Amino acid sequence: MSLLARLAPHLPYVRRYARALTGDQATGDNYVRVALEALAAGERQLSSDMTPRVALYHVFHTIWSTTGAQLEDASGLEARTDASSRLMRIAPRSRQAFLLTALEGFTPSEAAQILSADAHSVERLIGDAQAEIDAELATDVLIIEDEAIISADIESLVRELGHNVTATATTHDEAVDAVARHRPGLVLADIQLADGSSGIDAVKDILKKFDVPVIFITAFPERLLTGERPEPTFLITKPFQPETVKAAISQALFFHPTRQKEAA
């Protein structure tokens, strides 16, 4: 199989990543082009110890880290009004680790291969990036959860990240009423609620009124992953790991289009 055939399925994604990393499509595409030219000329090689996708990102990073990471100019950040301005304020190494895992879906161990680092360092970098994002995008949160202990655990995690829990609801009607009283910037929702009502229906009714990022935390993920629209972008299965919830909150707030416009 030719080099181009091996890499073709991954090129749209590495271009997306390069654009997010550099804050500019033309600049990102240029670095991808340079990486491909280096591979074609034999100046760089895809590592046989990595999958083709991981190896491609690794080559891209090898090239970008020797030029792009050093040439970043922060002078124009104040004039930028989109999510890329927030990204560019994050230290390059932390930004890389965050985007590789949050945007591209690599595991921390895969991101470590790409960055020529160890997994522990990558997890620390991701945490640093999440802390910066959470501090900048602190918001009001509605929790829809009928189990008191789990609700308390989630509320504690949310507050640790610097967010404010404005209400907790255990039923569909309580959730809708809570939104009517105070519009949240984020919703964390279970599916099966106390009175037999549905968290899915509650979220649908909330989204009819305004657009807000939603994270489902549930023991019944199969009820959401049906192939029907809309399926949730953020779905966490119970029992959950605290760091998984924290990461999802950071990602949901950062990448949600409405939040990007509000931050502008």
N, C-alpha and C positions, 0 to 999 in steps of 0.2 A: 504494500500500500504506500502511495506517495506521501510525502510530508504534508502537502496541502490537503489531501484527503483525510489524513489523520487529524488535522487541526481544524478543518472547516466547521465542524459542529460547534466548536468552542469559541470561534472568533467573535460572534456577536456579543458574547458574554464578557470576553476580555476587553472588548471595546467599551461596553457599558461600564465596566469596572475602571478602566483607564480614564474615562470621562469623569466619573465621580471622584477619583483620586486626585486628578489634576485640576478639577473645577472648570474644564473647558473641553468641548468636543474635539475641536481641531488639534489642540495640544495632545489630548489623549490618543487620538487616532495616529498622530505622528509617532508617538512612542511605540504603539503597537506595530506600525509599519517598520520602524527601526529594528524591533525585536524579530519580526518575520524575515527581514533582509539579513540579519545576522545569522539566523538559522539556515536560510537558503544558501548563504555564502560559506557555511561551515564554521563561522566564527563562534557560534554557540551551538550546544548540543542539547537535545532533550534527554533528561536523565532517565536511564533505564530503571532506576529505583522508584520512579514516580509514575502515576497514571498520566496519560497524555495531557489531560486538562491541568493537573497540578504542575506538570513539567512546563507547560506553556506559560502559566502565570509566574513560575519561578524564573524563567528566562526574561520575561517582561520586567520583573522586579530587579533582576540583576542589572539590567540596562538603566531602568529608571532611577535606581538608588545611587548610581554613579553620576547622574546628571540632574534629573528632575527634582529629586529630593533636596538638592543643594541650591537649586536655582529659583525656588519659590519666592515670590515677591508678595509680601503681605500689604503693600501700600494701597492696593485697590480694594481691600476687603470691605471698607466702610461703604463703598459705593455699590456693593453687591447686595441683592435683596432676596435671593433665593436660598434653598437649602445648602447649596454648594459653599456659600459664605460661612455657614456654621461648620461645615466639614473642614474647610481650609484653616479654620482657627484651631483645630485639633492638631497636636504634634504629629508629624508625618508617620512615625512608627505606630502610634496608637491608631491613627486614621486607617492605616493599612490593615491592621489586625481586625478592627471593627468592620470595615467594608468587606473583607474577605469572608468573615463569618456571617454578618448580618445581611449583606446584599447578595453575596455570591453563594452562600450556603455551605462553605467549607467548614469542616470540623476544626477545632483548635489544633489538632495534630497535623492536619493537612495544611493549615495556615502556617504552622511552624516550619513545615518543609518548604513552602513557598518563600518564606522570609529568612530561611537558614537560621532558625532560632529553635529554642526548646519550647515545648508546649506550655510549661509553667510561665515562661516569659510572655508568651502570646496571651494567655489568660489574664495576666496582669495588665498588659497593654489594652485589652478589650475592656477591662474594668475601669482603667483610667479614662478611656474614651466615653464609656457609658456615664461616668460621674460628671464629665464636662457637659454631656448632652442633657442629662437629667437636671443639672443646675440651671441650664439655660432655658429648658422647656418645662419647668415646674408648672403643674396644672392642677385643676380640681378633678377628683376621681369619684365615680359612682361604682360601688361594688354591689353586684346582684348575686347573692349567695345565701342559701337557706340554712347551711350548717354553721352554727355559731363559732365553733373552734376554727374552722377553715376560714371563715370571714375575718376573724380576728388575726389569723396568721397573714392573710393577704393585706389587711389594713396595716399591719406592722411593716411589711415589706414596702408598701407604697410610701409610708411616712419616712422610712429609712432613705428612700430615694429623693426626699425633699418635696413630695407632692402632698396635697391636702385632700383628705377624704371628706367629701361634703355630705354623703349619705350612704347607707347600706340598706338594701332592699331584699326581702325574702320571697316576694311574689311579683307577678307581672304588674298588678295594679300599683303596688308600692313603688316599683321602678319607674313607671310612667308618671306617677305623682311626684316623685323625687326630681325628675327631669323638668317637670312643669314649674317647680319651685326654684330650681337652680340648674342651669345648663352646665354639664360637665365637659371637661376637655378630654376625658378618657373614660371608657366603660370596661369593667372587668366582669364577665358574666358567666354564671353556671347555666346549665340547660334545664335540669329538672329542679323545680322550685317547691317550696313548702306546701302549697295548697294544690299541688298537681298541675299548676300552670307552667308555661314554658318560657325559659329564658330566651329562646330563639325568637318567640313571638314578641317578647318585651323589646328585644333589640331591634326587630323589624319596625315596631311602632316608633321607637326612638329615632331610627334613621329616616323615617318618613318626615320628621320635623326638622332635622338638621344632620349634617354630616359630622361624624365623630369617630375616631379610631376605637375599635372594639377588640378585646382579647377574650376569647372563650377559654374558661378553665373548667374542665369537665371529666367525669369518669365515663362518658358515653360519646367518644369522638365519632363513632360510626354514624351517629344521628346527624352529624354535620357534613361528613365526607361522603356525600351521596351522589356527587356528579351534577347536582342541580345548582342553579345560580340563585343568590350569591353564596359562595363558600367562603369561610373566613380566612383571612390572611394569617391571623395569629390564633393558633389552637394549641393549648397546653393540656396534657392528659394528667388526671389525678391518679395516684399521688404525685405531686410535683416537687421539683427541686427549687429551692428559693432562688438560686442563681438563674434558673431558666425563666422564672417569672420576671426577675429584674431585667434580664436581657430583652425579653419580649416587650416590656414597657418602654425601654429606651428606643427600640427599633420602631415600635408602633407610633410613638410621638414624633420621631425624627423623620420617618419616611411618609407619613400621612400627608396628602396634598393640602388639606385644609389647614393643618398646623403650619405648613410651609408658607401659605399665604398670610396667615395671621402673624407669623414671625416677621414677615416682610413689612 
